[in-house]
Amino acid sequence: MNEYADSVQNNEIVVLDFYAHWCGPCKVVGPLFEEVSNENEGPYFAKVNVDDEQELAQQFGIRSIPTILFIKSGEVQGKLIGLTSKKQIEEQLNLIK
């Protein structure tokens, strides 16, 4: 996650989608997250598999998936947990831009 660390240090907007391959709701939210990522230049978007990145998930206190975190200047500014619409992701992103 070096790219993530670099983005946070550069005070960029970082959007993280915490998911797992076995998670049904994650399979619904994932494509929506990808669409928002493709439509927005500037923020750093990353998908974080909680099975592979357990330490990072613990660091952010992820208890349920899917969880999308919106980070600006190294601080979590917003969070969406569970099934989420594309509109909700876009609205949360616009709040921190």
NORNOR-V498212 format. One record per pair of residues at least 6 apart in sequence whose ideal C-beta (glycine too) atoms are under 6 Angstrom apart, sorted by the first residue. I is the first residue (numbers start at 1). J is the second residue. D is the distance in Angstrom with one decimal. If there is no record, write none. Layout:
((I,J,D) (I,J,D))
//
This chain:
((4,46,5.9) (7,14,4.9) (7,44,4.0) (8,14,5.8) (8,74,4.8) (11,73,4.8) (12,44,5.6) (13,43,4.0) (13,72,5.2) (13,96,6.0) (14,44,4.8) (14,71,4.2) (15,43,5.4) (15,45,4.9) (15,70,5.6) (16,46,5.5) (16,48,5.3) (16,69,4.7) (17,33,4.6) (17,47,4.8) (17,68,5.2) (18,48,4.9) (18,50,5.5) (18,57,5.9) (18,62,4.8) (18,65,5.5) (18,67,4.5) (19,26,3.9) (19,65,5.6) (19,66,5.1) (20,50,5.3) (20,51,5.4) (20,65,5.8) (23,65,5.2) (25,66,5.7) (25,83,5.1) (26,65,5.8) (26,66,4.5) (29,66,4.4) (29,84,5.4) (32,86,4.4) (36,89,4.8) (36,90,5.9) (37,45,3.8) (50,57,4.4) (50,65,5.9) (64,81,5.4) (67,81,5.0) (68,80,4.5) (69,76,5.5) (69,79,5.6) (70,77,5.1) (70,78,3.8) (70,92,5.4) (70,96,5.3) (72,96,4.8) (77,96,4.5) (78,92,4.6) (80,88,6.0))
//
